[in-house]
Amino acid sequence: MICFDKVKNIYLYASSTDMRMGLPKIQAMVAFHYKPEEILHSLFIFCSGTRKTIKIYYEDEWGCWLLQNNIAEGKFKWPEIGESVSIDKRQLRWLLQGLDVISKLPKPRKEVEYY
């Protein structure tokens, strides 16, 4: 079972994902973008193009999990971002309840040039 106390990071995958993808393909996508030490005990969340289904990938010492959640009414409030973003456990709970996580994400910092 997933032990949420051990979860280190929670990542939202930016673009929509084909929900027909199974465990091997999602596992390959995660392995392509992250180092093995980043993958262990982290959640990777993927959303369908219709925003009605999400899949969550998790890996621990004993194997990996692929969970799926379908929202009955409405759509998941998925952030329109250009790259993957990290959220916390509280924001994950909001996302799974169909609440707005977008406005709760930290704003990107502007780099200041000093002369």
Sequence and secondary structure as in RCSB ss.txt:
>XXXX:A:sequence
MICFDKVKNIYLYASSTDMRMGLPKIQAMVAFHYKPEEILHSLFIFCSGTRKTIKIYYEDEWGCWLLQNNIAEGK
FKWPEIGESVSIDKRQLRWLLQGLDVISKLPKPRKEVEYY
>XXXX:A:secstr
   TTS  EEEE SS   TT  HHHHHHHHHHHS HHHHBTEEEEEE TTSSEEEEEEEETTEEEEEEEE SSS 
      SS EEE HHHHHHHHTT   GGGS          
